[in-house]
Amino acid sequence: MNTAAPTLDEHRLINRLALRLMPLLGLLYLVAYIDRSNISFAKLQMLDSLGLSEVAYGLGASLFFVGYLLFEVPSNVLLHRYGAPRWMARIMLTWGIVTVLLAFTRNAPMFYALRFLLGASEAGLYPGVIYYLTLWFPARHRTRMLGYFTVGSSLGNMIGAPICGWLLDQGGPGGLEGWRLVFIVTGVPSILLTFVVLYCLPASPRSAAFLRDDEKTWLTRSLAAEAAQADQAGNGAPAHGSPFRTLVEPRVLGFALYYMMLSISVYGVSYWLPTLVKGFGVSNTANGLLNVIPWLLATTVLATLPAKLRAGNHTISAMLVSALLGMTFFVSSVFLPNNTLRFVALCLGAPCLYLLIPCFWTLPPKFLSGARAAAGIAVINSLGNIGGFIAQNLVPFVKQATGSARTPMLIPAACLLLFAAFTAVVLSGRGRARSQRAGLDQVGASD
């Protein structure tokens, strides 16, 4: 007789879902990150080509996050309404087109407009995937899945760096400048992936032809039970009430501020690293190859550690340790005596940053579900990503003010210190809650 899914069957099902869904989702994020990192390499030639200063270019690059902020919540609400395949396909198509159009930038206003449109086009992808994973994977498996997904970002940096560096040195036909070729080559893959997403990404377990009926039932019941717990943790707010009410929820805004510290760190490092390495006196191609190293280490960490952080408070403890280590490495990258040691410190700091991302995103779904989850995750991500706007303006400003290309690395160090402080508060709160539950259990047992 075929009984309800035991633990071994659960793990087999989850692994099968991971093999079916995560490669495509990871590929989407990989392409997204190549399209985000291309701006840091194109900068090495665009400044002279368009006659921009570091600060003016930083402003243009950061306008991506303004478009992202304004359109993220509506985009994720529409994803909830129309389903992931159709809406993610729309996202891929529009951001690919805008990326290619960046190759034809002629002046600063055009650059600013296209960067804003790129952010508006991509808005909804990352929180959309996080929400999408809550439709497929029980909470105890999400840290691992988010780790697999976040691998796409580190792989995007790792793969995009040598490609962009090499393209800068090659140029294109008819005297096409290298930075223009960078945007064309990195924009086309997202356009092509539009059709893959539309036809290969299932909308939900209920519509998945590759699942048996008993598997669909088990997933539906497990996820519904977790959604009920999330509603209770969210103080009874209805899962399917107005999703825009999450814009003013204190808990959501707190998570957004928390995430902003991480966002400033991630975008500050990824945006400025090619400029730092260029200061070593290397060619664009060598710059791209050297930039592979920190992201290769980050990819290795993401592929191995998140799966080991499922139980208890291990995820939050890992966040605290990773933030403190990252802070130490980025401070060291400023004050160590030579380029080799400074580069080693940067390489060790990058994995610390990227481990924090999947760990952080396991927290919001514990308090949000349904349309509230779609909107709430989008609010956290969009407001948190203001950190990208801050980073890409603050980093060149600090460089200009201090005259040192290394000093901006104190910015991610300071943000990671604040992130660690927030994490310590969360860890302490969970410890108190666990102690209170234990006390209530003892009282109940004595009764």
C-alpha positions, -999 to 999 in steps of 0.1 A, spaced: 0 0 0 13 35 -9 13 56 23 16 93 27 50 107 20 76 97 46 107 118 51 127 100 25 99 106 -1 98 142 9 135 147 2 132 128 -31 104 150 -41 122 182 -31 153 172 -49 133 165 -81 116 199 -78 151 215 -74 164 198 -105 133 208 -125 131 244 -114 164 258 -100 186 255 -131 163 278 -151 157 302 -122 194 303 -116 201 310 -152 177 340 -152 195 355 -122 229 348 -139 218 367 -170 204 395 -148 237 399 -129 257 399 -161 234 428 -172 240 445 -138 278 440 -137 283 452 -173 280 488 -162 311 485 -140 332 473 -169 316 496 -196 325 525 -172 362 520 -179 357 533 -215 323 552 -213 337 579 -191 360 592 -218 337 583 -247 308 603 -233 329 629 -214 314 620 -179 330 624 -145 331 595 -120 303 612 -100 281 619 -130 285 583 -142 277 569 -107 245 589 -108 235 575 -141 243 539 -131 224 543 -99 192 555 -116 186 518 -123 175 515 -87 150 544 -89 132 526 -117 135 494 -97 120 511 -66 90 526 -83 79 496 -103 89 467 -80 58 464 -59 33 467 -89 54 442 -108 53 416 -81 15 421 -75 10 416 -113 32 385 -111 9 371 -84 -22 379 -106 -9 367 -140 15 339 -129 52 336 -130 58 323 -166 40 351 -184 52 379 -162 88 368 -159 89 364 -197 78 400 -200 105 411 -176 132 392 -195 121 407 -229 119 443 -218 152 444 -199 171 427 -228 158 453 -252 168 482 -230 203 467 -224 209 465 -261 197 501 -265 224 512 -240 249 504 -267 236 533 -287 239 559 -259 251 592 -272 251 615 -242 244 617 -205 206 624 -206 202 593 -228 223 573 -205 203 584 -175 169 576 -192 180 542 -203 193 532 -169 160 543 -153 141 522 -179 164 492 -173 155 493 -136 118 496 -143 120 467 -168 138 443 -144 117 453 -114 100 422 -99 124 395 -110 142 388 -78 113 392 -53 92 374 -79 114 344 -78 115 345 -40 77 345 -39 76 318 -66 98 295 -44 72 299 -15 47 283 -39 68 252 -44 91 246 -14 83 242 23 102 267 45 127 241 58 141 237 23 141 273 12 176 283 25 191 256 2 170 267 -28 178 304 -22 214 294 -20 211 277 -54 193 307 -68 218 332 -55 246 311 -71 233 327 -103 244 362 -91 279 351 -82 282 331 -114 269 361 -133 297 382 -119 322 354 -125 312 347 -161 304 383 -170 337 397 -158 361 380 -183 335 384 -211 331 421 -205 369 427 -200 377 408 -232 350 427 -252 364 460 -241 398 451 -256 383 438 -288 358 464 -300 334 455 -328 329 456 -365 331 490 -382 351 505 -353 323 498 -328 337 508 -294 342 480 -269 318 493 -243 290 494 -269 297 458 -278 295 449 -241 259 460 -239 248 443 -272 264 409 -263 251 409 -227 215 420 -237 208 394 -263 206 363 -239 178 377 -219 157 383 -250 163 347 -261 154 334 -227 120 351 -229 106 321 -249 123 295 -226 106 310 -196 72 313 -212 71 276 -222 93 258 -196 84 274 -163 53 259 -146 31 283 -128 23 263 -97 24 227 -83 -13 222 -93 -4 229 -130 28 208 -130 24 178 -153 56 162 -139 40 158 -104 18 129 -94 -15 137 -77 -3 126 -43 27 149 -46 5 178 -55 -17 171 -25 12 169 -1 28 201 -14 -5 220 -13 -13 209 23 22 215 36 24 250 20 -11 259 32 -2 250 68 29 272 66 8 300 51 -16 298 81 14 300 105 27 330 86 -7 347 90 -6 340 127 30 354 130 19 384 111 -6 393 138 -36 380 119 -32 402 88 -51 385 60 -30 368 34 -53 380 6 -62 415 18 -50 446 0 -13 438 -8 -4 475 -8 -11 477 30 23 460 34 39 493 23 33 507 58 38 476 79 65 483 105 79 448 103 82 450 65 99 484 67 123 471 93 133 442 70 138 467 42 162 488 63 180 456 74 184 445 38 195 480 27 227 476 47 235 444 27 225 460 -6 249 489 -1 277 465 6 270 441 -24 265 469 -50 294 490 -36 318 461 -40 306 447 -73 304 482 -89 339 494 -77 359 462 -79 368 465 -116 380 501 -109 401 489 -80 417 461 -101 423 485 -130 443 506 -106 468 477 -104 479 486 -139 464 455 -157 447 453 -191 409 451 -194 412 414 -203 434 407 -172 410 428 -151 381 406 -161 401 374 -153 411 387 -119 375 396 -111 366 359 -116 384 349 -84 362 365 -57 330 354 -75 343 319 -79 348 318 -41 314 332 -36 299 305 -59 316 278 -40 303 290 -7 267 294 -20 268 259 -35 278 242 -2 269 261 29 232 271 27 221 234 26 239 230 60 220 258 77 185 244 78 180 236 115 174 259 145 192 292 146 221 282 124 210 305 96 209 336 118 241 326 135 258 322 101 246 357 91 262 372 122 295 355 117 296 362 79 288 399 84 316 403 110 341 384 88 331 405 58 336 437 77 371 426 88 381 417 53 369 450 37 386 471 64 418 451 57 415 457 20 420 495 27 449 493 51 470 463 41 504 473 26 503 460 -9 480 452 -38 483 414 -35 472 414 1 445 439 -5 431 418 -34 432 387 -12 411 405 14 386 416 -13 384 380 -26 376 367 9 351 394 16 329 387 -14 318 352 -3 308 367 31 285 391 14 269 365 -9 262 340 19 241 367 36 217 370 7 199 335 8 201 335 46 183 369 49 155 359 24 144 330 46 132 354 72 104 375 56 82 345 44 79 335 80 57 365 86 40 369 51 19 348 28 -3 350 -3 -6 383 -20 8 399 11 40 379 6 43 389 -30 39 426 -22 58 425 11 88 408 -4 88 433 -32 86 462 -7 116 448 12 136 442 -20 128 475 -36 133 497 -6 164 477 4 177 482 -31 178 519 -25 212 507 -11 223 502 -47 214 538 -55 233 550 -24 263 528 -31 268 538 -67 267 575 -58 285 573 -25 315 552 -37 327 576 -64 320 606 -41 342 591 -13 369 584 -39 367 619 -52 367 634 -17 396 613 -4 417 609 -36 420 572 -28 403 544 -48 407 521 -18 389 542 8 353 535 -5 357 499 7 351 513 42 315 518 32 306 481 29 326 475 61 305 500 80 272 486 66 282 451 75 288 462 111 252 476 112 239 445 96 257 424 122 241 445 149 206 440 135 213 403 132 224 401 168 190 417 178 171 391 157 191 362 172 185 375 207 148 379 201 145 343 187 164 330 217 140 348 241 109 335 222 123 299 224 129 302 261 93 315 267 79 285 247 100 261 267 87 277 299 51 274 287 57 237 278 70 231 313 40 247 329 17 227 307 35 195 316 32 202 353 -5 208 349 
